[in-house]
């Protein structure tokens, strides 16, 4: 494919007119849809100067819990421009995973596992990164000599503030990104590039006086609108937190064993959510019986969740979560399953099993 930007020798043309870069951006948007993204927006790396202070306040309050990695490389995390000083644009991409069912219906089935919608299928890290790389290669074909770096939730990049600065949506009171056209259910990826693409206008908040997401949180993880205390968040507790969970919080977790969708599902903007087209984000996991999951050994866990984001927490943390759900189920017939794990080699699993047995005995 011939490039839009090159000199006679085939090298880069850094002084290309602005309208040429606008044409590149226009074609890039069309190509992003062709490879499977739902929306593309552009911002500049230094568009979020407020992030550093917000991050510092979050860390000083201890709201990151055991996520020590958030306190590392804060000079990059708090300033995207420092991550790669040569970058002149940040391309933000959204990929939908909108559920085709009520994600909260499983909460009324206490003997089954409630697993976050985003983890119902293949690992989004792999799928989104492949699309980013494909789109990045296309972009480099248009501007030989330029450079790119792709990121999807695995580097010190504050993707949600950048996405708001790019006009993709806004961070709601639950701190997640919302869009008037896409709703809540989408992944984010980004391409940093040396190409000076025209930036989009930032998006303002459209939450108004609504607090549906805050009121929906089972554990009260929001000390104030737009502030999250991860130490009380079920997504954090089931995925990031190592060891036993605070006994005060266990009953509030219900049957949620991997992530939590309550605050996302409660948002009224989801009535405008578009359907996702990537079927690999669906149908792999479902809502399996807790009794079936509790007895998985390490090999069985790895086999069952191969290719799933669930695999990354490991068997011990996963079974710990399942046992909390069994304890919350009110199902006396599951007591035997929990009792069989009271001697588990992992202390957190054994503790969760003993807690479940005791809680079920109390009726």
CORVENWO-V529300 format. One record per backbone hydrogen bond with DSSP energy under -0.5 kcal/mol. NH is the residue of the N-H (numbers start at 1). CO is the residue of the C=O. E is the energy in kcal/mol with one decimal. If there is no record, write none. Layout:
nh=NH co=CO e=E
nh=NH co=CO e=E
This chain:
nh=5 co=142 e=-2.3
nh=6 co=4 e=-0.6
nh=7 co=11 e=-2.0
nh=10 co=7 e=-1.8
nh=16 co=13 e=-1.7
nh=20 co=17 e=-1.0
nh=21 co=17 e=-1.4
nh=22 co=18 e=-2.0
nh=23 co=19 e=-1.6
nh=24 co=20 e=-2.1
nh=25 co=21 e=-2.3
nh=26 co=22 e=-2.2
nh=27 co=23 e=-2.3
nh=28 co=24 e=-2.4
nh=29 co=25 e=-2.3
nh=30 co=26 e=-1.5
nh=31 co=27 e=-2.3
nh=32 co=28 e=-2.5
nh=33 co=29 e=-1.5
nh=34 co=30 e=-1.6
nh=35 co=31 e=-1.8
nh=36 co=32 e=-0.5
nh=36 co=33 e=-0.8
nh=37 co=32 e=-2.5
nh=38 co=94 e=-3.0
nh=39 co=94 e=-1.1
nh=41 co=92 e=-2.3
nh=43 co=90 e=-2.3
nh=47 co=44 e=-1.6
nh=51 co=48 e=-1.7
nh=52 co=78 e=-0.7
nh=54 co=50 e=-1.8
nh=55 co=51 e=-2.8
nh=56 co=52 e=-2.1
nh=57 co=53 e=-2.2
nh=58 co=54 e=-2.0
nh=59 co=55 e=-2.4
nh=60 co=56 e=-2.7
nh=61 co=57 e=-1.7
nh=62 co=59 e=-1.5
nh=63 co=58 e=-1.7
nh=65 co=62 e=-1.7
nh=67 co=64 e=-2.1
nh=68 co=66 e=-2.6
nh=70 co=67 e=-1.9
nh=71 co=68 e=-1.6
nh=72 co=69 e=-0.9
nh=76 co=73 e=-1.3
nh=77 co=73 e=-2.5
nh=78 co=74 e=-2.7
nh=79 co=76 e=-0.8
nh=81 co=45 e=-0.6
nh=82 co=79 e=-2.0
nh=83 co=79 e=-0.7
nh=83 co=80 e=-0.6
nh=84 co=80 e=-0.8
nh=87 co=84 e=-2.3
nh=88 co=193 e=-2.9
nh=89 co=193 e=-1.9
nh=90 co=43 e=-2.9
nh=91 co=191 e=-3.1
nh=92 co=41 e=-3.0
nh=92 co=90 e=-0.6
nh=93 co=189 e=-3.0
nh=94 co=39 e=-2.1
nh=95 co=187 e=-2.0
nh=97 co=185 e=-2.0
nh=103 co=101 e=-0.8
nh=105 co=102 e=-1.4
nh=107 co=104 e=-1.4
nh=108 co=105 e=-1.8
nh=109 co=106 e=-2.0
nh=112 co=109 e=-2.4
nh=113 co=288 e=-2.6
nh=114 co=255 e=-2.8
nh=115 co=113 e=-0.7
nh=116 co=258 e=-3.1
nh=119 co=116 e=-1.6
nh=120 co=117 e=-1.9
nh=122 co=280 e=-3.5
nh=123 co=307 e=-2.2
nh=126 co=123 e=-0.6
nh=127 co=123 e=-1.5
nh=128 co=124 e=-2.9
nh=129 co=125 e=-1.8
nh=130 co=126 e=-1.8
nh=131 co=127 e=-1.6
nh=132 co=128 e=-2.6
nh=133 co=129 e=-2.6
nh=134 co=130 e=-2.1
nh=135 co=131 e=-2.7
nh=136 co=132 e=-2.8
nh=137 co=133 e=-2.4
nh=138 co=134 e=-1.7
nh=139 co=135 e=-2.3
nh=140 co=136 e=-2.3
nh=141 co=137 e=-1.5
nh=142 co=138 e=-1.0
nh=142 co=139 e=-0.7
nh=143 co=139 e=-1.2
nh=144 co=5 e=-0.6
nh=146 co=143 e=-1.9
nh=149 co=192 e=-2.2
nh=151 co=190 e=-2.7
nh=157 co=155 e=-3.0
nh=159 co=157 e=-1.7
nh=162 co=158 e=-1.7
nh=163 co=159 e=-2.5
nh=164 co=160 e=-2.1
nh=165 co=161 e=-2.4
nh=166 co=162 e=-1.7
nh=167 co=164 e=-1.3
nh=168 co=163 e=-2.8
nh=169 co=163 e=-0.6
nh=170 co=178 e=-2.0
nh=172 co=170 e=-0.7
nh=172 co=176 e=-3.1
nh=175 co=172 e=-2.1
nh=178 co=170 e=-2.9
nh=179 co=183 e=-1.2
nh=183 co=179 e=-2.0
nh=186 co=184 e=-1.6
nh=187 co=95 e=-3.1
nh=189 co=93 e=-2.0
nh=190 co=151 e=-2.7
nh=191 co=91 e=-2.5
nh=192 co=149 e=-2.9
nh=193 co=89 e=-2.3
nh=194 co=147 e=-1.9
nh=197 co=195 e=-1.8
nh=200 co=42 e=-3.2
nh=203 co=164 e=-2.4
nh=210 co=207 e=-1.7
nh=215 co=211 e=-2.4
nh=216 co=212 e=-1.4
nh=217 co=213 e=-0.7
nh=217 co=214 e=-0.7
nh=220 co=217 e=-0.7
nh=223 co=221 e=-0.7
nh=224 co=227 e=-0.7
nh=226 co=173 e=-2.0
nh=227 co=224 e=-1.9
nh=229 co=221 e=-3.2
nh=230 co=63 e=-1.5
nh=230 co=228 e=-0.8
nh=232 co=229 e=-2.2
nh=233 co=230 e=-1.4
nh=237 co=233 e=-2.8
nh=238 co=234 e=-2.5
nh=239 co=235 e=-1.2
nh=240 co=236 e=-1.7
nh=241 co=236 e=-2.3
nh=249 co=246 e=-1.7
nh=250 co=246 e=-1.3
nh=251 co=247 e=-0.7
nh=252 co=249 e=-0.9
nh=253 co=249 e=-0.7
nh=253 co=250 e=-1.3
nh=254 co=251 e=-0.7
nh=256 co=253 e=-2.1
nh=257 co=114 e=-1.9
nh=257 co=255 e=-0.8
nh=258 co=114 e=-1.1
nh=265 co=261 e=-3.1
nh=266 co=262 e=-1.6
nh=267 co=264 e=-1.2
nh=270 co=267 e=-1.7
nh=271 co=268 e=-1.8
nh=272 co=269 e=-1.8
nh=273 co=270 e=-1.6
nh=276 co=98 e=-0.5
nh=279 co=277 e=-1.1
nh=281 co=278 e=-1.5
nh=282 co=279 e=-1.8
nh=284 co=120 e=-1.2
nh=285 co=120 e=-1.8
nh=290 co=111 e=-2.6
nh=293 co=289 e=-1.3
nh=294 co=290 e=-2.4
nh=295 co=291 e=-0.7
nh=296 co=293 e=-1.6
nh=301 co=297 e=-2.8
nh=302 co=298 e=-2.4
nh=303 co=299 e=-2.2
nh=304 co=300 e=-2.5
nh=305 co=301 e=-2.1
nh=306 co=303 e=-1.0
nh=308 co=305 e=-2.0
nh=311 co=305 e=-0.5
nh=311 co=308 e=-1.2
nh=312 co=309 e=-1.2
nh=313 co=310 e=-1.6
nh=314 co=311 e=-1.2
nh=317 co=313 e=-0.6
nh=318 co=314 e=-1.7
nh=319 co=315 e=-2.9
nh=320 co=316 e=-2.2
nh=321 co=317 e=-1.9
nh=322 co=318 e=-2.0
nh=323 co=319 e=-2.4
nh=324 co=320 e=-1.7
nh=325 co=321 e=-1.9
nh=326 co=322 e=-2.2
nh=327 co=323 e=-2.4
nh=328 co=324 e=-1.4
nh=329 co=325 e=-0.7
nh=329 co=326 e=-1.0
nh=332 co=330 e=-0.9
nh=334 co=331 e=-1.9
nh=335 co=332 e=-1.5
nh=338 co=334 e=-1.8
nh=339 co=335 e=-2.8
nh=340 co=336 e=-1.7
nh=341 co=338 e=-1.8
nh=342 co=339 e=-1.3
nh=344 co=341 e=-1.8
nh=347 co=345 e=-0.6
nh=350 co=346 e=-2.5
nh=351 co=347 e=-2.5
nh=352 co=348 e=-2.2
nh=353 co=349 e=-2.5
nh=354 co=350 e=-2.3
nh=355 co=351 e=-2.3
nh=356 co=352 e=-2.4
nh=357 co=353 e=-2.4
nh=358 co=354 e=-2.2
nh=359 co=355 e=-2.6
nh=360 co=356 e=-2.4
nh=361 co=357 e=-1.9
nh=362 co=358 e=-1.3
nh=363 co=360 e=-1.0
